[in-house]
Amino acid sequence: MGKKRAYKSRKSGGGRKKLKPEYDAGKNLKEQMESAVALYDSEMSLQAIGEELGLNPIKVRKLLITAGVYESEVAEKVKNTFEEYRETKDYKTSILSTATVLGLSKASVTSYLPYEKGVYFPNTAEKEKISVGAERQRRYRAVRKLRTEPTEEHLWEVVLLYAGVRFKTYSGLPFTYEIRKGRNGQYTKELWIDRRENSKSLAWSSVLLALGNIKKVGEVVERPKALSDIRGVIYIYGMFYRFGLIDVPKEVKEKKNDRGNKKQKKGREDMLEENIKFFRRL
């Protein structure tokens, strides 16, 4: 028998080396998704995007779904059905059940779901748990539903989704609002405006009163008090414009844009002044 070799301890971090250590699947997927979204925003078709990126159109669609920017009736049905099953079943079973119910193949169902295997959040998930793209898509759907059917329920859904988003008043002043939860863990129907320190809350009943005074969705409303002569209507006016429930006069739009342009100009001027001071000290 040959001589037994001495045991040699294995170095930490050992094992089979990667053939392509520079390859990062997650990074590549992110880059592909960003490229697909950019081309999709320029109104290119899935086929054209696929040709541009050297990808199958089905993969392009899946990338756009992952980014939260693609929408279709089939995609919506697959998403909703899958999420229903996912609440009580595992990933694989949910895929098969969705395919059976909708009369699709397993591959088709998978192609309509994002690239986050095993990590799916239903429509009721909190904003912190979903991507920016998914949140934007959720807002888009809710707003579209509200414009089609402006009910209290649909308005409340949109108001919840836009909490923390920046709006502008009639005069172009920026503001946001938050909705707090009560002791029972449920949202209180009050909007806390952050425009000024110690601002009072905006009652939900006031928002509903203004909603009831909209004669036609998308119609121009000349000024805030045309909605209702109530406290906080200047904020409701800005919100309803953002939600697409009303339109505003041309001069108001220009005022809003002008205020933003002035702020950018002021920022550039401040930066220039700082640079001048810096070079004077040299």
Rosetta silent file (secondary structure, phi, psi, omega in degrees, C-alpha in Angstrom):
SEQUENCE: MGKKRAYKSRKSGGGRKKLKPEYDAGKNLKEQMESAVALYDSEMSLQAIGEELGLNPIKVRKLLITAGVYESEVAEKVKNTFEEYRETKDYKTSILSTATVLGLSKASVTSYLPYEKGVYFPNTAEKEKISVGAERQRRYRAVRKLRTEPTEEHLWEVVLLYAGVRFKTYSGLPFTYEIRKGRNGQYTKELWIDRRENSKSLAWSSVLLALGNIKKVGEVVERPKALSDIRGVIYIYGMFYRFGLIDVPKEVKEKKNDRGNKKQKKGREDMLEENIKFFRRL
SCORE:     score description
SCORE:     0.000 S_00000001
   1 L     0.000  145.572  179.557    0.000    0.000    0.000 S_00000001
   2 L   -74.692  167.111 -179.623    1.154    3.497   -0.706 S_00000001
   3 L   -73.295  133.313 -178.389    2.009    6.045    1.901 S_00000001
   4 L   -72.845  131.099 -179.108   -1.003    7.906    3.254 S_00000001
   5 L   -75.512  144.161  178.861   -0.954   11.589    2.447 S_00000001
   6 L   -68.624  142.621  179.977   -1.106   14.053    5.316 S_00000001
   7 L   -67.302  131.640  178.709   -4.410   15.881    5.698 S_00000001
   8 L  -114.198  117.493 -177.506   -4.266   19.385    4.325 S_00000001
   9 L   -64.547  146.388 -177.731   -6.786   21.804    5.749 S_00000001
  10 L   -85.112  134.054 -179.703   -8.920   23.671    3.244 S_00000001
  11 L   -72.607  145.219  177.454   -8.456   27.387    2.979 S_00000001
  12 L   -66.772  144.767 -179.553  -11.429   29.556    3.673 S_00000001
  13 L    81.376    8.180  179.860  -13.007   30.981    0.567 S_00000001
  14 L   -78.523 -165.258 -178.539  -11.847   28.019   -1.456 S_00000001
  15 L   109.627 -177.929 -176.443  -13.895   25.959   -3.853 S_00000001
  16 L   -68.258  129.390 -179.311  -14.489   26.064   -7.540 S_00000001
  17 L   -77.180  147.869  178.146  -13.554   29.350   -9.103 S_00000001
  18 L   -69.783  138.408  177.652  -16.082   31.189  -11.229 S_00000001
  19 L   -65.952  -34.886  177.791  -15.410   30.944  -14.933 S_00000001
  20 L  -129.118   82.775 -177.024  -16.425   34.579  -15.282 S_00000001
  21 L   -61.732  -22.886 -178.898  -15.833   36.319  -11.946 S_00000001
  22 L   -81.609   -9.303 -177.554  -16.747   39.677  -13.475 S_00000001
  23 L   -76.950  128.636  179.887  -20.217   38.406  -14.436 S_00000001
  24 L  -130.521  103.261 -175.941  -23.022   39.744  -12.234 S_00000001
  25 H   -60.057  -43.248 -179.279  -26.478   38.429  -13.190 S_00000001
  26 H   -62.640  -42.215 -179.957  -28.293   40.918  -10.957 S_00000001
  27 H   -66.050  -42.850  179.128  -26.374   43.871  -12.367 S_00000001
  28 H   -62.010  -42.001  179.452  -26.941   42.710  -15.947 S_00000001
  29 H   -62.885  -42.705  179.631  -30.673   42.315  -15.337 S_00000001
  30 H   -62.217  -43.334 -179.978  -30.866   45.812  -13.839 S_00000001
  31 H   -65.922  -41.685  178.019  -29.046   47.315  -16.822 S_00000001
  32 H   -62.830  -41.639 -178.648  -31.285   45.478  -19.299 S_00000001
  33 H   -64.150  -44.928  179.909  -34.385   46.611  -17.418 S_00000001
  34 H   -62.907  -40.429  178.774  -33.288   50.270  -17.391 S_00000001
  35 H   -65.599  -43.329  179.867  -32.508   50.143  -21.117 S_00000001
  36 H   -62.606  -42.562 -179.919  -35.862   48.507  -21.908 S_00000001
  37 H   -63.876  -42.854 -179.774  -37.773   51.103  -19.858 S_00000001
  38 H   -60.684  -43.150  179.292  -35.965   53.988  -21.573 S_00000001
  39 H   -70.933  -36.273  179.394  -36.854   52.634  -25.023 S_00000001
  40 H   -66.411  -37.011  177.743  -40.422   51.826  -23.956 S_00000001
  41 H   -65.001  -25.049  178.435  -40.849   55.417  -22.716 S_00000001
  42 L   -88.352   14.239  174.190  -39.917   56.592  -26.210 S_00000001
  43 L    67.942   32.682  173.911  -42.949   54.605  -27.467 S_00000001
  44 L   -84.236  149.821  178.707  -41.036   51.784  -29.158 S_00000001
  45 L   -75.804  164.939  178.836  -42.808   48.431  -29.605 S_00000001
  46 H   -61.550  -39.145  179.577  -41.719   45.282  -27.749 S_00000001
  47 H   -62.652  -45.373 -178.504  -40.439   43.856  -31.028 S_00000001
  48 H   -66.201  -39.585  178.353  -38.390   46.993  -31.773 S_00000001
  49 H   -64.173  -42.039  178.974  -36.972   47.083  -28.231 S_00000001
  50 H   -60.077  -42.666  179.497  -36.038   43.397  -28.542 S_00000001
  51 H   -66.397  -37.897 -179.856  -34.197   44.041  -31.803 S_00000001
  52 H   -66.563  -40.203 -175.964  -32.398   47.025  -30.287 S_00000001
  53 H   -97.377   -5.401 -178.063  -31.251   45.100  -27.205 S_00000001
  54 L    71.010   37.490 -177.521  -30.837   41.704  -28.841 S_00000001
  55 L  -124.475  157.722  173.429  -33.558   40.169  -26.669 S_00000001
  56 L   -69.313  138.041  179.375  -36.696   38.132  -27.214 S_00000001
  57 H   -55.054  -31.378  178.815  -39.842   40.373  -27.092 S_00000001
  58 H   -66.826  -38.668  177.290  -41.255   38.122  -24.339 S_00000001
  59 H   -68.267  -36.426  177.526  -38.199   38.820  -22.188 S_00000001
  60 H   -59.985  -45.178  179.604  -38.580   42.533  -22.934 S_00000001
  61 H   -60.967  -43.493 -179.974  -42.166   42.380  -21.681 S_00000001
  62 H   -63.284  -38.485  177.066  -41.072   40.573  -18.514 S_00000001
  63 H   -63.138  -42.528 -179.488  -38.399   43.236  -17.902 S_00000001
  64 H   -68.926  -35.423  176.260  -41.008   45.998  -18.286 S_00000001
  65 H   -65.929  -40.909  178.038  -43.413   44.159  -15.965 S_00000001
  66 H   -61.977  -38.099  179.645  -40.608   43.880  -13.393 S_00000001
  67 H   -75.527  -14.576  178.360  -40.022   47.625  -13.695 S_00000001
  68 L    81.816   23.163 -177.155  -43.755   48.218  -13.185 S_00000001
  69 L  -114.427   -9.396 -178.799  -44.323   50.138  -16.418 S_00000001
  70 L   -96.354  139.121 -179.200  -46.035   47.569  -18.669 S_00000001
  71 L  -140.886  134.624  173.515  -49.794   47.153  -18.601 S_00000001
  72 L  -157.364  163.697 -178.325  -52.241   44.894  -20.441 S_00000001
  73 H   -63.294  -41.977  179.848  -55.487   43.087  -19.667 S_00000001
  74 H   -65.494  -45.090 -179.484  -53.773   39.674  -19.675 S_00000001
  75 H   -60.060  -39.158  179.604  -50.919   40.887  -17.465 S_00000001
  76 H   -66.286  -43.284 -179.984  -53.427   42.310  -15.002 S_00000001
  77 H   -64.424  -43.642  179.853  -55.446   39.051  -14.876 S_00000001
  78 H   -62.516  -46.333 -178.222  -52.320   36.931  -14.390 S_00000001
  79 H   -60.484  -50.388 -177.657  -51.006   39.218  -11.655 S_00000001
  80 H   -64.839  -42.977 -179.987  -54.281   39.349   -9.716 S_00000001
  81 H   -65.181  -44.586  179.843  -54.983   35.608  -10.032 S_00000001
  82 H   -61.501  -43.970 -179.247  -51.441   34.681   -9.028 S_00000001
  83 H   -63.325  -35.307  176.994  -51.532   36.987   -5.989 S_00000001
  84 H   -61.490  -49.276 -179.963  -54.799   35.412   -4.862 S_00000001
  85 H   -68.277  -33.528 -175.423  -53.317   31.912   -4.910 S_00000001
  86 H   -65.635  -22.056  179.498  -50.010   33.112   -3.447 S_00000001
  87 L   -65.944  -27.907 -176.141  -51.764   34.113   -0.223 S_00000001
  88 L  -124.204  -12.011 -176.747  -52.423   30.440    0.603 S_00000001
  89 L  -122.521  165.429  177.195  -50.175   28.384   -1.709 S_00000001
  90 L   -76.412  172.690 -174.297  -46.470   28.095   -2.499 S_00000001
  91 H   -57.213  -52.185 -175.890  -44.908   29.682   -5.584 S_00000001
  92 H   -62.190  -44.230 -179.619  -45.002   26.611   -7.870 S_00000001
  93 H   -65.546  -36.828  179.079  -48.580   25.658   -6.992 S_00000001
  94 H   -64.020  -39.527  177.454  -49.702   29.260   -7.502 S_00000001
  95 H   -62.461  -48.518 -178.387  -48.205   29.260  -11.005 S_00000001
  96 H   -64.310  -41.497  179.704  -49.956   25.995  -11.933 S_00000001
  97 H   -65.237  -41.992  178.798  -53.298   27.099  -10.450 S_00000001
  98 H   -62.636  -43.239  179.526  -53.144   30.425  -12.297 S_00000001
  99 H   -61.500  -42.373 -178.802  -52.373   28.632  -15.567 S_00000001
 100 H   -65.791  -47.654 -177.174  -55.327   26.252  -15.099 S_00000001
 101 H   -64.304  -41.839 -176.208  -57.846   28.968  -14.228 S_00000001
 102 H   -91.089   -3.843  179.245  -56.846   31.311  -17.068 S_00000001
 103 L    69.069   34.144  179.692  -56.298   28.567  -19.637 S_00000001
 104 L  -113.446  164.174  174.502  -52.667   29.513  -20.179 S_00000001
 105 L   -80.016  161.781  178.685  -49.490   27.476  -20.215 S_00000001
 106 H   -59.819  -40.451 -179.593  -47.155   27.538  -17.242 S_00000001
 107 H   -63.509  -38.383  179.700  -44.547   29.338  -19.397 S_00000001
 108 H   -65.098  -44.364  178.737  -47.088   32.020  -20.365 S_00000001
 109 H   -59.791  -47.154 -179.912  -48.011   32.703  -16.741 S_00000001
 110 H   -60.527  -36.703 -177.918  -44.343   32.968  -15.769 S_00000001
 111 H   -68.926  -19.903  179.318  -43.683   35.366  -18.655 S_00000001
 112 L   -96.641    6.580  178.931  -46.325   37.757  -17.274 S_00000001
 113 L  -112.228  150.557 -178.220  -44.787   37.851  -13.789 S_00000001
 114 L   -67.539  169.689 -178.013  -41.768   39.939  -12.699 S_00000001
 115 L   -81.255   33.383 -179.472  -38.232   38.644  -12.205 S_00000001
 116 L  -115.876   69.552 -175.013  -38.636   38.473   -8.412 S_00000001
 117 L   -56.854  122.903  176.774  -39.167   34.772   -7.892 S_00000001
 118 L    82.824   -4.294 -179.333  -40.833   34.087   -4.574 S_00000001
 119 L  -125.278   83.361 -179.689  -41.065   37.769   -3.628 S_00000001
 120 L  -118.848  136.779 -179.880  -44.433   39.087   -4.733 S_00000001
 121 L  -116.555  127.022 -179.212  -46.401   41.772   -2.996 S_00000001
 122 L   -69.079  174.154 -178.494  -50.161   42.093   -3.474 S_00000001
 123 L   -61.290  -19.923 -177.802  -51.974   45.353   -4.211 S_00000001
 124 L   -90.369   -3.034 -178.494  -52.532   45.825   -0.479 S_00000001
 125 L   -64.111  148.409  179.901  -48.813   45.726    0.405 S_00000001
 126 L   -68.672  153.569 -174.851  -47.390   48.855    2.003 S_00000001
 127 H   -58.339  -33.782 -177.334  -45.466   51.254   -0.227 S_00000001
 128 H   -63.582  -20.241 -174.887  -42.186   50.570    1.571 S_00000001
 129 H   -94.806   -1.545 -178.164  -42.294   46.941    0.387 S_00000001
 130 L  -120.897  162.075 -178.891  -42.571   47.584   -3.341 S_00000001
 131 L   -73.110  165.725  178.485  -40.268   49.111   -5.943 S_00000001
 132 H   -61.589  -41.621  179.783  -40.560   52.691   -7.174 S_00000001
 133 H   -63.615  -42.115  179.602  -41.769   51.414  -10.551 S_00000001
 134 H   -66.127  -37.326  178.948  -44.424   49.211   -8.969 S_00000001
 135 H   -66.362  -41.968  178.686  -45.571   52.098   -6.791 S_00000001
 136 H   -62.693  -41.394  178.938  -45.818   54.377   -9.819 S_00000001
 137 H   -65.473  -38.689  179.085  -47.830   51.734  -11.681 S_00000001
 138 H   -63.604  -42.141  177.722  -50.145   51.287   -8.708 S_00000001
 139 H   -63.350  -43.665 -178.901  -50.824   55.033   -8.626 S_00000001
 140 H   -57.784  -47.181 -178.935  -51.463   55.081  -12.369 S_00000001
 141 H   -64.242  -42.569 -177.874  -54.065   52.315  -12.135 S_00000001
 142 H   -65.732  -40.771  179.649  -55.782   53.879   -9.126 S_00000001
 143 H   -66.275  -41.948  179.088  -55.968   57.315  -10.781 S_00000001
 144 H   -61.203  -40.645  178.677  -57.348   55.844  -13.999 S_00000001
 145 H   -65.310  -40.260  179.830  -60.018   54.031  -11.984 S_00000001
 146 H   -64.583  -42.822 -179.602  -60.847   57.253  -10.113 S_00000001
 147 H   -65.528  -35.077  179.576  -61.237   59.266  -13.317 S_00000001
 148 H   -72.879  -40.596 -178.066  -63.526   56.611  -14.775 S_00000001
 149 L  -138.636   87.303 -174.993  -65.604   56.277  -11.619 S_00000001
 150 L   -74.827   72.504  179.263  -65.013   59.162   -9.139 S_00000001
 151 L   -98.881  168.201  178.136  -66.371   57.509   -5.976 S_00000001
 152 H   -61.317  -42.269 -178.503  -65.321   58.015   -2.358 S_00000001
 153 H   -61.133  -45.095 -179.397  -63.734   54.560   -2.266 S_00000001
 154 H   -69.409  -36.319  178.210  -61.601   55.195   -5.359 S_00000001
 155 H   -65.294  -42.955 -179.936  -60.610   58.665   -4.143 S_00000001
 156 H   -62.276  -38.836  178.311  -59.500   57.298   -0.765 S_00000001
 157 H   -61.610  -44.595  179.767  -57.352   54.674   -2.505 S_00000001
 158 H   -66.614  -43.660 -179.847  -55.617   57.378   -4.569 S_00000001
 159 H   -59.129  -41.389  177.779  -55.175   59.685   -1.563 S_00000001
 160 H   -62.875  -42.984 -176.679  -53.453   56.879    0.367 S_00000001
 161 H   -69.625  -26.284 -177.923  -51.118   56.118   -2.540 S_00000001
 162 L   -96.614    6.294  176.836  -50.103   59.771   -2.961 S_00000001
 163 L   -61.226  128.259 -179.478  -49.261   60.414    0.705 S_00000001
 164 L    92.177  -10.213  178.558  -45.783   61.964    0.825 S_00000001
 165 L   -82.908  144.282 -176.908  -45.840   63.003   -2.858 S_00000001
 166 L   -81.791  132.530  176.052  -45.230   66.691   -3.570 S_00000001
 167 E  -118.446  175.612  174.499  -48.131   68.806   -4.848 S_00000001
 168 E  -132.422  143.542  178.944  -48.480   72.508   -5.635 S_00000001
 169 L   -78.956 -179.477  178.314  -51.147   74.978   -4.558 S_00000001
 170 L   -54.736  -38.551 -178.073  -52.998   77.397   -6.839 S_00000001
 171 L   -88.549    0.715  176.339  -50.148   79.910   -6.403 S_00000001
 172 L    94.289    8.839  179.887  -47.452   77.294   -7.019 S_00000001
 173 L   -80.933  132.109 -177.890  -46.346   76.687   -3.411 S_00000001
 174 E   -75.661  148.640  174.798  -45.212   73.088   -2.779 S_00000001
 175 E  -157.632  159.587  171.671  -46.777   70.891   -0.111 S_00000001
 176 L  -132.884  172.789  175.858  -47.177   67.239    0.862 S_00000001
 177 E  -140.420  159.625  174.115  -49.533   65.464    3.237 S_00000001
 178 E  -130.192  155.735  177.320  -49.454   62.430    5.467 S_00000001
 179 L  -121.909  120.615 -175.072  -52.186   60.160    6.779 S_00000001
 180 L   -94.444  160.559  177.998  -51.668   58.824   10.262 S_00000001
 181 E  -100.887  145.911  178.234  -52.897   55.645   11.882 S_00000001
 182 L   -84.436 -172.919 -178.608  -55.013   55.530   15.015 S_00000001
 183 L   -64.319  -25.992 -179.635  -54.593   53.308   18.055 S_00000001
 184 L   -84.285    2.292  178.468  -56.415   50.487   16.292 S_00000001
 185 L    84.918   -2.440  179.034  -53.827   50.479   13.514 S_00000001
 186 L   -92.979  152.323  177.876  -56.309   51.815   10.937 S_00000001
 187 E   -68.058  137.643  172.793  -55.817   55.036    8.994 S_00000001
 188 L   -86.523  142.868 -176.441  -57.659   58.066   10.338 S_00000001
 189 L   -85.833   64.419  174.506  -59.457   59.972    7.616 S_00000001
 190 E  -137.011  140.144  177.981  -57.493   63.171    8.117 S_00000001
 191 E  -107.100  120.097 -179.689  -54.808   64.646    5.884 S_00000001
 192 E   -95.361  110.194 -177.090  -51.983   66.398    7.722 S_00000001
 193 E   -82.991  135.944 -177.789  -50.566   69.117    5.484 S_00000001
 194 L  -102.725   15.426 -177.745  -46.894   69.964    5.969 S_00000001
 195 L   -57.555  -43.554  178.983  -46.972   73.343    4.187 S_00000001
 196 L  -131.080  153.987  177.616  -46.495   75.246    7.445 S_00000001
 197 L   -65.822  141.702 -178.801  -45.421   74.220   10.904 S_00000001
 198 L    65.220   24.454  176.846  -48.383   73.465   13.174 S_00000001
 199 L   -64.619  144.221  179.081  -50.731   73.236   10.177 S_00000001
 200 L   -80.104  161.822 -179.568  -54.135   71.851   11.040 S_00000001
 201 E   -76.690  157.494  177.614  -55.417   68.659    9.514 S_00000001
 202 E  -102.422  119.566 -176.082  -57.641   68.583    6.469 S_00000001
 203 E   -71.299  141.698  178.700  -60.895   66.765    7.180 S_00000001
 204 H   -62.547  -33.101  179.087  -61.954   63.990    4.817 S_00000001
 205 H   -61.966  -33.148  178.311  -65.477   65.412    4.780 S_00000001
 206 H   -68.837  -39.446  178.871  -64.054   68.600    3.192 S_00000001
 207 H   -63.885  -42.466  179.820  -62.351   66.576    0.456 S_00000001
 208 H   -66.795  -36.719  178.279  -65.597   64.739   -0.283 S_00000001
 209 H   -61.876  -42.659  178.320  -67.544   68.001   -0.388 S_00000001
 210 H   -66.021  -38.865  178.523  -65.142   69.321   -3.024 S_00000001
 211 H   -60.738  -40.947 -179.279  -65.404   66.055   -4.982 S_00000001
 212 H   -67.019  -18.837 -179.123  -69.184   66.401   -5.079 S_00000001
 213 L   -91.775    0.243  176.125  -68.855   69.868   -6.623 S_00000001
 214 L   -78.988  118.023 -177.073  -66.953   68.643   -9.680 S_00000001
 215 L   -76.209  -40.175 -179.033  -69.418   68.878  -12.549 S_00000001
 216 L  -147.691  130.853 -179.313  -67.338   66.956  -15.079 S_00000001
 217 L   -61.174  129.521  178.131  -64.057   65.070  -14.633 S_00000001
 218 L    89.041   -1.834 -179.224  -61.184   66.901  -16.332 S_00000001
 219 E   -77.048  148.608  179.776  -63.083   70.177  -16.683 S_00000001
 220 E   -69.544  128.791  174.564  -61.262   73.473  -16.011 S_00000001
 221 L  -113.254  116.600 -169.227  -61.918   74.876  -12.530 S_00000001
 222 L   -61.882  -38.853 -176.616  -60.936   78.541  -12.485 S_00000001
 223 L  -154.236  161.880 -177.707  -59.983   78.860   -8.801 S_00000001
 224 H   -54.478  -43.095 -175.209  -59.994   76.835   -5.548 S_00000001
 225 H   -69.245  -10.451  174.946  -63.154   78.414   -4.131 S_00000001
 226 H   -71.116  -21.019  175.883  -65.061   77.241   -7.210 S_00000001
 227 L   -79.773  -45.530  179.311  -64.783   73.768   -5.655 S_00000001
 228 L  -179.788  146.382  179.542  -65.979   74.872   -2.235 S_00000001
 229 L   -92.322   70.191 -177.579  -65.537   77.732    0.196 S_00000001
 230 L  -128.931  159.828  179.305  -63.953   75.604    2.934 S_00000001
 231 L   -66.328  133.846  177.954  -60.715   75.682    4.885 S_00000001
 232 L    87.093    6.956 -177.522  -57.904   73.909    3.078 S_00000001
 233 H   -66.850  -23.479  178.712  -59.501   74.015   -0.365 S_00000001
 234 H   -63.720  -30.970  178.311  -56.238   75.399   -1.849 S_00000001
 235 H   -78.387  -40.117  178.354  -54.651   72.018   -1.069 S_00000001
 236 H   -61.545  -39.340  179.241  -57.618   70.017   -2.376 S_00000001
 237 H   -58.957  -47.132  179.255  -57.422   72.036   -5.608 S_00000001
 238 H   -65.293  -38.009  179.257  -53.764   71.063   -6.113 S_00000001
 239 H   -67.438  -47.047 -177.820  -54.477   67.417   -5.308 S_00000001
 240 H   -63.253  -32.841  177.399  -57.467   67.143   -7.633 S_00000001
 241 H   -67.433  -42.666  179.454  -55.417   68.651  -10.458 S_00000001
 242 H   -65.427  -34.614 -179.639  -52.657   66.078   -9.886 S_00000001
 243 H   -78.626   -9.523 -179.834  -55.243   63.285   -9.802 S_00000001
 244 L    82.174   11.039  179.253  -56.715   64.437  -13.126 S_00000001
 245 L   -75.108  -30.564  178.475  -60.139   65.145  -11.608 S_00000001
 246 E  -134.702  164.080  169.662  -59.949   68.786  -12.699 S_00000001
 247 E  -113.781  163.755 -179.133  -57.927   70.939  -15.061 S_00000001
 248 L  -122.255  158.032  179.523  -56.597   74.402  -14.235 S_00000001
 249 L   -59.787  156.732 -177.411  -56.387   77.606  -16.302 S_00000001
 250 H   -57.585  -41.682 -177.999  -53.336   78.110  -18.514 S_00000001
 251 H   -65.493  -30.122  178.064  -51.981   80.963  -16.389 S_00000001
 252 H   -70.233  -40.603  177.235  -52.061   78.754  -13.279 S_00000001
 253 H   -61.850  -42.486  179.405  -50.022   76.069  -15.052 S_00000001
 254 H   -64.028  -37.141  179.182  -47.511   78.714  -16.130 S_00000001
 255 H   -64.396  -41.601  179.115  -47.333   79.992  -12.563 S_00000001
 256 H   -63.955  -45.167 -179.627  -46.575   76.514  -11.263 S_00000001
 257 H   -68.377  -38.943 -178.845  -43.851   75.964  -13.866 S_00000001
 258 H   -62.624  -38.838  179.893  -42.423   79.467  -13.419 S_00000001
 259 H   -64.063  -39.299  178.072  -41.993   78.911   -9.698 S_00000001
 260 H   -67.628  -39.503  179.045  -40.034   75.721  -10.374 S_00000001
 261 H   -65.841  -38.283  178.428  -37.861   77.471  -12.980 S_00000001
 262 H   -64.229  -39.218  179.571  -37.130   80.328  -10.570 S_00000001
 263 H   -63.859  -42.203  178.083  -36.057   77.845   -7.911 S_00000001
 264 H   -64.584  -41.090  179.459  -33.663   76.165  -10.372 S_00000001
 265 H   -63.122  -42.842  179.229  -32.298   79.574  -11.426 S_00000001
 266 H   -61.483  -40.681  178.953  -31.781   80.570   -7.784 S_00000001
 267 H   -62.009  -42.003  179.034  -29.901   77.304   -7.200 S_00000001
 268 H   -65.878  -40.206  179.504  -27.606   77.979  -10.158 S_00000001
 269 H   -64.665  -41.733  178.117  -26.975   81.548   -8.978 S_00000001
 270 H   -62.295  -41.256 -179.964  -26.108   80.367   -5.456 S_00000001
 271 H   -64.614  -41.815  179.477  -23.691   77.793   -6.856 S_00000001
 272 H   -62.387  -42.965 -179.847  -22.033   80.441   -9.064 S_00000001
 273 H   -63.363  -40.510  178.026  -21.651   82.782   -6.093 S_00000001
 274 H   -63.546  -39.919  178.790  -20.055   80.004   -4.014 S_00000001
 275 H   -64.838  -40.549  179.043  -17.597   79.261   -6.834 S_00000001
 276 H   -62.672  -45.262  178.827  -16.635   82.932   -7.107 S_00000001
 277 H   -61.299  -39.342 -178.466  -16.018   83.141   -3.352 S_00000001
 278 H   -63.332  -47.055 -177.596  -13.935   79.964   -3.495 S_00000001
 279 H   -70.269  -27.285  177.148  -11.656   81.236   -6.279 S_00000001
 280 H   -68.582  -28.198 -179.060  -11.246   84.613   -4.549 S_00000001
 281 H   -78.380  -15.515 -178.050   -9.853   82.817   -1.501 S_00000001
 282 L   -72.367    0.000    0.000   -7.155   81.105   -3.605 S_00000001
